[in-house]
Amino acid sequence: MRTLRQAMEEQDLFVQFAACGLVALFGLQALINMSVNVNLMPAKGMTLPFISYGGSSLLALAFAMGMLLALTRRRAGSNVSAASGRRANA
């Protein structure tokens, strides 16, 4: 939920869509795995993110999480330029 909130605060539409898509990827995969474990769905063979063993799955999820962290990080330069722009206008 924190990542979705940070994504919605971004100005760039690409960052919003990419972050929401990656959060949906993690969330849906975890939701399917949990529903299989409580017998709400038949077993699909999907791994639980960062928990279940699977080399390619772990590598893909680590790469996707790195992209998500890079998309939602706070950039120091954007705050500095906004502050200097306010001083120039004042």
N, CA, C and O atoms as a GROMACS GRO file, in nm:
protein
  360
    1MET      N    1   0.083  -0.119   0.000
    1MET     CA    2   0.000   0.000   0.000
    1MET      C    3   0.087   0.126   0.000
    1MET      O    4   0.053   0.227  -0.061
    2ARG      N    5   0.200   0.117   0.069
    2ARG     CA    6   0.291   0.232   0.075
    2ARG      C    7   0.346   0.264  -0.064
    2ARG      O    8   0.359   0.381  -0.102
    3THR      N    9   0.378   0.160  -0.139
    3THR     CA   10   0.432   0.181  -0.273
    3THR      C   11   0.327   0.240  -0.366
    3THR      O   12   0.358   0.326  -0.448
    4LEU      N   13   0.204   0.196  -0.354
    4LEU     CA   14   0.097   0.254  -0.436
    4LEU      C   15   0.076   0.401  -0.402
    4LEU      O   16   0.051   0.482  -0.491
    5ARG      N   17   0.085   0.435  -0.273
    5ARG     CA   18   0.069   0.574  -0.234
    5ARG      C   19   0.182   0.659  -0.291
    5ARG      O   20   0.159   0.770  -0.340
    6GLN      N   21   0.305   0.608  -0.285
    6GLN     CA   22   0.418   0.682  -0.340
    6GLN      C   23   0.406   0.696  -0.491
    6GLN      O   24   0.442   0.800  -0.547
    7ALA      N   25   0.356   0.592  -0.556
    7ALA     CA   26   0.340   0.598  -0.701
    7ALA      C   27   0.237   0.703  -0.742
    7ALA      O   28   0.255   0.773  -0.841
    8MET      N   29   0.131   0.715  -0.666
    8MET     CA   30   0.027   0.812  -0.700
    8MET      C   31   0.074   0.956  -0.677
    8MET      O   32   0.017   1.049  -0.735
    9GLU      N   33   0.176   0.977  -0.595
    9GLU     CA   34   0.230   1.110  -0.572
    9GLU      C   35   0.326   1.153  -0.682
    9GLU      O   36   0.363   1.270  -0.689
   10GLU      N   37   0.368   1.060  -0.768
   10GLU     CA   38   0.461   1.092  -0.876
   10GLU      C   39   0.392   1.174  -0.984
   10GLU      O   40   0.272   1.160  -1.006
   11GLN      N   41   0.468   1.259  -1.051
   11GLN     CA   42   0.415   1.341  -1.159
   11GLN      C   43   0.417   1.268  -1.293
   11GLN      O   44   0.333   1.292  -1.379
   12ASP      N   45   0.514   1.178  -1.310
   12ASP     CA   46   0.532   1.108  -1.437
   12ASP      C   47   0.431   0.993  -1.448
   12ASP      O   48   0.424   0.907  -1.360
   13LEU      N   49   0.354   0.993  -1.556
   13LEU     CA   50   0.251   0.892  -1.576
   13LEU      C   51   0.311   0.753  -1.597
   13LEU      O   52   0.253   0.653  -1.554
   14PHE      N   53   0.427   0.746  -1.663
   14PHE     CA   54   0.494   0.617  -1.682
   14PHE      C   55   0.532   0.555  -1.548
   14PHE      O   56   0.514   0.434  -1.529
   15VAL      N   57   0.583   0.634  -1.457
   15VAL     CA   58   0.621   0.584  -1.325
   15VAL      C   59   0.498   0.532  -1.252
   15VAL      O   60   0.505   0.428  -1.186
   16GLN      N   61   0.387   0.601  -1.262
   16GLN     CA   62   0.264   0.556  -1.197
   16GLN      C   63   0.219   0.421  -1.252
   16GLN      O   64   0.189   0.330  -1.174
   17PHE      N   65   0.213   0.407  -1.384
   17PHE     CA   66   0.168   0.283  -1.444
   17PHE      C   67   0.265   0.168  -1.416
   17PHE      O   68   0.222   0.058  -1.384
   18ALA      N   69   0.395   0.194  -1.428
   18ALA     CA   70   0.493   0.088  -1.406
   18ALA      C   71   0.492   0.041  -1.261
   18ALA      O   72   0.497  -0.080  -1.235
   19ALA      N   73   0.486   0.132  -1.167
   19ALA     CA   74   0.486   0.094  -1.025
   19ALA      C   75   0.358   0.019  -0.990
   19ALA      O   76   0.363  -0.081  -0.918
   20CYS      N   77   0.244   0.065  -1.039
   20CYS     CA   78   0.118  -0.006  -1.010
   20CYS      C   79   0.117  -0.144  -1.072
   20CYS      O   80   0.065  -0.238  -1.012
   21GLY      N   81   0.174  -0.158  -1.190
   21GLY     CA   82   0.182  -0.289  -1.254
   21GLY      C   83   0.272  -0.386  -1.178
   21GLY      O   84   0.238  -0.503  -1.163
   22LEU      N   85   0.385  -0.337  -1.130
   22LEU     CA   86   0.476  -0.424  -1.055
   22LEU      C   87   0.417  -0.462  -0.919
   22LEU      O   88   0.436  -0.575  -0.874
   23VAL      N   89   0.347  -0.370  -0.855
   23VAL     CA   90   0.280  -0.402  -0.728
   23VAL      C   91   0.171  -0.505  -0.753
   23VAL      O   92   0.153  -0.597  -0.672
   24ALA      N   93   0.099  -0.491  -0.862
   24ALA     CA   94  -0.005  -0.589  -0.896
   24ALA      C   95   0.055  -0.726  -0.923
   24ALA      O   96  -0.004  -0.827  -0.887
   25LEU      N   97   0.173  -0.729  -0.986
   25LEU     CA   98   0.241  -0.855  -1.012
   25LEU      C   99   0.273  -0.928  -0.882
   25LEU      O  100   0.244  -1.047  -0.868
   26PHE      N  101   0.332  -0.857  -0.788
   26PHE     CA  102   0.366  -0.918  -0.659
   26PHE      C  103   0.240  -0.957  -0.582
   26PHE      O  104   0.232  -1.067  -0.527
   27GLY      N  105   0.145  -0.867  -0.578
   27GLY     CA  106   0.024  -0.891  -0.500
   27GLY      C  107  -0.059  -1.005  -0.554
   27GLY      O  108  -0.107  -1.088  -0.477
   28LEU      N  109  -0.076  -1.011  -0.685
   28LEU     CA  110  -0.156  -1.118  -0.744
   28LEU      C  111  -0.089  -1.254  -0.726
   28LEU      O  112  -0.155  -1.353  -0.699
   29GLN      N  113   0.043  -1.256  -0.742
   29GLN     CA  114   0.116  -1.381  -0.723
   29GLN      C  115   0.104  -1.430  -0.579
   29GLN      O  116   0.083  -1.549  -0.555
   30ALA      N  117   0.116  -1.340  -0.483
   30ALA     CA  118   0.100  -1.378  -0.342
   30ALA      C  119  -0.043  -1.420  -0.311
   30ALA      O  120  -0.065  -1.515  -0.237
   31LEU      N  121  -0.141  -1.348  -0.367
   31LEU     CA  122  -0.282  -1.380  -0.344
   31LEU      C  123  -0.318  -1.518  -0.399
   31LEU      O  124  -0.389  -1.595  -0.334
   32ILE      N  125  -0.270  -1.550  -0.519
   32ILE     CA  126  -0.295  -1.682  -0.576
   32ILE      C  127  -0.232  -1.791  -0.490
   32ILE      O  128  -0.295  -1.894  -0.465
   33ASN      N  129  -0.109  -1.769  -0.445
   33ASN     CA  130  -0.042  -1.870  -0.363
   33ASN      C  131  -0.114  -1.891  -0.231
   33ASN      O  132  -0.130  -2.004  -0.186
   34MET      N  133  -0.160  -1.782  -0.168
   34MET     CA  134  -0.231  -1.796  -0.040
   34MET      C  135  -0.365  -1.865  -0.058
   34MET      O  136  -0.406  -1.945   0.026
   35SER      N  137  -0.435  -1.835  -0.168
   35SER     CA  138  -0.564  -1.900  -0.190
   35SER      C  139  -0.548  -2.048  -0.222
   35SER      O  140  -0.637  -2.127  -0.190
   36VAL      N  141  -0.438  -2.088  -0.284
   36VAL     CA  142  -0.410  -2.230  -0.306
   36VAL      C  143  -0.384  -2.299  -0.172
   36VAL      O  144  -0.428  -2.412  -0.151
   37ASN      N  145  -0.315  -2.231  -0.081
   37ASN     CA  146  -0.283  -2.292   0.047
   37ASN      C  147  -0.404  -2.311   0.137
   37ASN      O  148  -0.403  -2.399   0.223
   38VAL      N  149  -0.508  -2.231   0.120
   38VAL     CA  150  -0.630  -2.250   0.199
   38VAL      C  151  -0.739  -2.319   0.119
   38VAL      O  152  -0.857  -2.314   0.155
   39ASN      N  153  -0.700  -2.384   0.008
   39ASN     CA  154  -0.787  -2.466  -0.077
   39ASN      C  155  -0.903  -2.387  -0.140
   39ASN      O  156  -1.011  -2.442  -0.157
   40LEU      N  157  -0.881  -2.263  -0.173
   40LEU     CA  158  -0.981  -2.186  -0.246
   40LEU      C  159  -0.963  -2.199  -0.397
   40LEU      O  160  -1.057  -2.177  -0.473
   41MET      N  161  -0.842  -2.233  -0.440
   41MET     CA  162  -0.810  -2.250  -0.582
   41MET      C  163  -0.730  -2.378  -0.600
   41MET      O  164  -0.665  -2.423  -0.506
   42PRO      N  165  -0.736  -2.437  -0.719
   42PRO     CA  166  -0.650  -2.554  -0.743
   42PRO      C  167  -0.504  -2.512  -0.756
   42PRO      O  168  -0.473  -2.397  -0.789
   43ALA      N  169  -0.414  -2.605  -0.728
   43ALA     CA  170  -0.270  -2.576  -0.732
   43ALA      C  171  -0.228  -2.542  -0.876
   43ALA      O  172  -0.262  -2.614  -0.970
   44LYS      N  173  -0.155  -2.435  -0.890
   44LYS     CA  174  -0.108  -2.389  -1.021
   44LYS      C  175   0.043  -2.400  -1.036
   44LYS      O  176   0.094  -2.386  -1.147
   45GLY      N  177   0.115  -2.426  -0.928
   45GLY     CA  178   0.260  -2.433  -0.936
   45GLY      C  179   0.329  -2.299  -0.932
   45GLY      O  180   0.445  -2.288  -0.970
   46MET      N  181   0.259  -2.197  -0.889
   46MET     CA  182   0.317  -2.063  -0.880
   46MET      C  183   0.394  -2.048  -0.750
   46MET      O  184   0.349  -2.093  -0.644
   47THR      N  185   0.509  -1.983  -0.757
   47THR     CA  186   0.592  -1.967  -0.638
   47THR      C  187   0.545  -1.848  -0.556
   47THR      O  188   0.491  -1.751  -0.610
   48LEU      N  189   0.566  -1.856  -0.427
   48LEU     CA  190   0.538  -1.743  -0.339
   48LEU      C  191   0.654  -1.645  -0.350
   48LEU      O  192   0.769  -1.686  -0.337
   49PRO      N  193   0.627  -1.516  -0.375
   49PRO     CA  194   0.736  -1.421  -0.398
   49PRO      C  195   0.838  -1.417  -0.284
   49PRO      O  196   0.803  -1.396  -0.168
   50PHE      N  197   0.964  -1.438  -0.319
   50PHE     CA  198   1.081  -1.433  -0.231
   50PHE      C  199   1.083  -1.540  -0.122
   50PHE      O  200   1.172  -1.538  -0.037
   51ILE      N  201   0.988  -1.633  -0.122
   51ILE     CA  202   0.985  -1.738  -0.021
   51ILE      C  203   1.010  -1.874  -0.083
   51ILE      O  204   1.101  -1.946  -0.041
   52SER      N  205   0.931  -1.911  -0.183
   52SER     CA  206   0.942  -2.042  -0.245
   52SER      C  207   1.070  -2.052  -0.326
   52SER      O  208   1.121  -1.952  -0.377
   53TYR      N  209   1.121  -2.174  -0.335
   53TYR     CA  210   1.244  -2.195  -0.409
   53TYR      C  211   1.216  -2.198  -0.558
   53TYR      O  212   1.122  -2.264  -0.602
   54GLY      N  213   1.293  -2.130  -0.633
   54GLY     CA  214   1.286  -2.129  -0.779
   54GLY      C  215   1.386  -2.027  -0.828
   54GLY      O  216   1.370  -1.907  -0.805
   55GLY      N  217   1.489  -2.074  -0.895
   55GLY     CA  218   1.597  -1.984  -0.934
   55GLY      C  219   1.553  -1.874  -1.028
   55GLY      O  220   1.581  -1.757  -1.003
   56SER      N  221   1.483  -1.909  -1.136
   56SER     CA  222   1.442  -1.808  -1.233
   56SER      C  223   1.334  -1.717  -1.174
   56SER      O  224   1.332  -1.598  -1.204
   57SER      N  225   1.246  -1.773  -1.093
   57SER     CA  226   1.142  -1.691  -1.030
   57SER      C  227   1.204  -1.592  -0.932
   57SER      O  228   1.165  -1.475  -0.930
   58LEU      N  229   1.299  -1.637  -0.853
   58LEU     CA  230   1.364  -1.548  -0.758
   58LEU      C  231   1.440  -1.438  -0.830
   58LEU      O  232   1.438  -1.322  -0.787
   59LEU      N  233   1.508  -1.472  -0.938
   59LEU     CA  234   1.583  -1.373  -1.013
   59LEU      C  235   1.490  -1.269  -1.077
   59LEU      O  236   1.518  -1.150  -1.073
   60ALA      N  237   1.380  -1.315  -1.136
   60ALA     CA  238   1.285  -1.223  -1.198
   60ALA      C  239   1.220  -1.132  -1.095
   60ALA      O  240   1.202  -1.013  -1.121
   61LEU      N  241   1.184  -1.186  -0.979
   61LEU     CA  242   1.122  -1.104  -0.875
   61LEU      C  243   1.220  -1.005  -0.815
   61LEU      O  244   1.183  -0.892  -0.782
   62ALA      N  245   1.345  -1.045  -0.801
   62ALA     CA  246   1.447  -0.953  -0.750
   62ALA      C  247   1.468  -0.838  -0.849
   62ALA      O  248   1.483  -0.723  -0.808
   63PHE      N  249   1.470  -0.869  -0.976
   63PHE     CA  250   1.485  -0.766  -1.079
   63PHE      C  251   1.365  -0.671  -1.078
   63PHE      O  252   1.382  -0.549  -1.086
   64ALA      N  253   1.245  -0.726  -1.068
   64ALA     CA  254   1.124  -0.644  -1.065
   64ALA      C  255   1.118  -0.557  -0.940
   64ALA      O  256   1.074  -0.442  -0.946
   65MET      N  257   1.161  -0.611  -0.826
   65MET     CA  258   1.162  -0.531  -0.703
   65MET      C  259   1.265  -0.419  -0.712
   65MET      O  260   1.242  -0.309  -0.663
   66GLY      N  261   1.377  -0.445  -0.774
   66GLY     CA  262   1.476  -0.340  -0.796
   66GLY      C  263   1.422  -0.229  -0.884
   66GLY      O  264   1.446  -0.111  -0.858
   67MET      N  265   1.347  -0.265  -0.988
   67MET     CA  266   1.283  -0.164  -1.073
   67MET      C  267   1.181  -0.084  -0.993
   67MET      O  268   1.172   0.038  -1.008
   68LEU      N  269   1.104  -0.152  -0.909
   68LEU     CA  270   1.003  -0.083  -0.828
   68LEU      C  271   1.068   0.014  -0.730
   68LEU      O  272   1.019   0.125  -0.711
   69LEU      N  273   1.176  -0.028  -0.668
   69LEU     CA  274   1.247   0.062  -0.576
   69LEU      C  275   1.306   0.182  -0.649
   69LEU      O  276   1.303   0.294  -0.598
   70ALA      N  277   1.359   0.159  -0.770
   70ALA     CA  278   1.415   0.269  -0.847
   70ALA      C  279   1.307   0.366  -0.892
   70ALA      O  280   1.330   0.487  -0.899
   71LEU      N  281   1.188   0.315  -0.923
   71LEU     CA  282   1.080   0.402  -0.969
   71LEU      C  283   1.023   0.488  -0.857
   71LEU      O  284   0.982   0.602  -0.882
   72THR      N  285   1.021   0.437  -0.736
   72THR     CA  286   0.955   0.509  -0.626
   72THR      C  287   1.051   0.578  -0.531
   72THR      O  288   1.008   0.629  -0.428
   73ARG      N  289   1.179   0.580  -0.562
   73ARG     CA  290   1.272   0.646  -0.470
   73ARG      C  291   1.256   0.797  -0.479
   73ARG      O  292   1.212   0.852  -0.580
   74ARG      N  293   1.294   0.862  -0.373
   74ARG     CA  294   1.289   1.008  -0.368
   74ARG      C  295   1.418   1.062  -0.428
   74ARG      O  296   1.527   1.025  -0.385
   75ARG      N  297   1.406   1.149  -0.525
   75ARG     CA  298   1.522   1.205  -0.591
   75ARG      C  299   1.554   1.340  -0.528
   75ARG      O  300   1.470   1.429  -0.524
   76ALA      N  301   1.676   1.354  -0.480
   76ALA     CA  302   1.715   1.477  -0.411
   76ALA      C  303   1.719   1.595  -0.506
   76ALA      O  304   1.686   1.707  -0.465
   77GLY      N  305   1.757   1.575  -0.630
   77GLY     CA  306   1.768   1.684  -0.725
   77GLY      C  307   1.636   1.750  -0.757
   77GLY      O  308   1.633   1.870  -0.785
   78SER      N  309   1.527   1.674  -0.752
   78SER     CA  310   1.397   1.734  -0.786
   78SER      C  311   1.352   1.832  -0.679
   78SER      O  312   1.290   1.934  -0.711
   79ASN      N  313   1.380   1.804  -0.554
   79ASN     CA  314   1.344   1.896  -0.447
   79ASN      C  315   1.430   2.021  -0.449
   79ASN      O  316   1.382   2.131  -0.421
   80VAL      N  317   1.557   2.005  -0.483
   80VAL     CA  318   1.648   2.119  -0.485
   80VAL      C  319   1.608   2.214  -0.597
   80VAL      O  320   1.606   2.336  -0.577
   81SER      N  321   1.576   2.161  -0.715
   81SER     CA  322   1.540   2.249  -0.826
   81SER      C  323   1.408   2.319  -0.799
   81SER      O  324   1.390   2.434  -0.838
   82ALA      N  325   1.315   2.251  -0.734
   82ALA     CA  326   1.188   2.314  -0.701
   82ALA      C  327   1.208   2.426  -0.599
   82ALA      O  328   1.146   2.531  -0.608
   83ALA      N  329   1.295   2.402  -0.502
   83ALA     CA  330   1.320   2.504  -0.399
   83ALA      C  331   1.392   2.624  -0.461
   83ALA      O  332   1.361   2.738  -0.427
   84SER      N  333   1.489   2.599  -0.551
   84SER     CA  334   1.559   2.712  -0.611
   84SER      C  335   1.469   2.789  -0.706
   84SER      O  336   1.485   2.910  -0.723
   85GLY      N  337   1.372   2.718  -0.769
   85GLY     CA  338   1.276   2.788  -0.856
   85GLY      C  339   1.185   2.878  -0.777
   85GLY      O  340   1.147   2.985  -0.824
   86ARG      N  341   1.150   2.836  -0.657
   86ARG     CA  342   1.064   2.919  -0.571
   86ARG      C  343   1.138   3.043  -0.525
   86ARG      O  344   1.080   3.151  -0.515
   87ARG      N  345   1.269   3.028  -0.497
   87ARG     CA  346   1.348   3.142  -0.454
   87ARG      C  347   1.366   3.241  -0.567
   87ARG      O  348   1.367   3.362  -0.545
   88ALA      N  349   1.380   3.191  -0.690
   88ALA     CA  350   1.400   3.280  -0.805
   88ALA      C  351   1.271   3.359  -0.832
   88ALA      O  352   1.277   3.475  -0.875
   89ASN      N  353   1.156   3.298  -0.808
   89ASN     CA  354   1.029   3.367  -0.833
   89ASN      C  355   0.994   3.465  -0.723
   89ASN      O  356   0.916   3.558  -0.746
   90ALA      N  357   1.048   3.447  -0.607
   90ALA     CA  358   1.011   3.531  -0.492
   90ALA      C  359   1.076   3.666  -0.495
   90ALA      O  360   1.054   3.747  -0.405
   0.00000   0.00000   0.00000
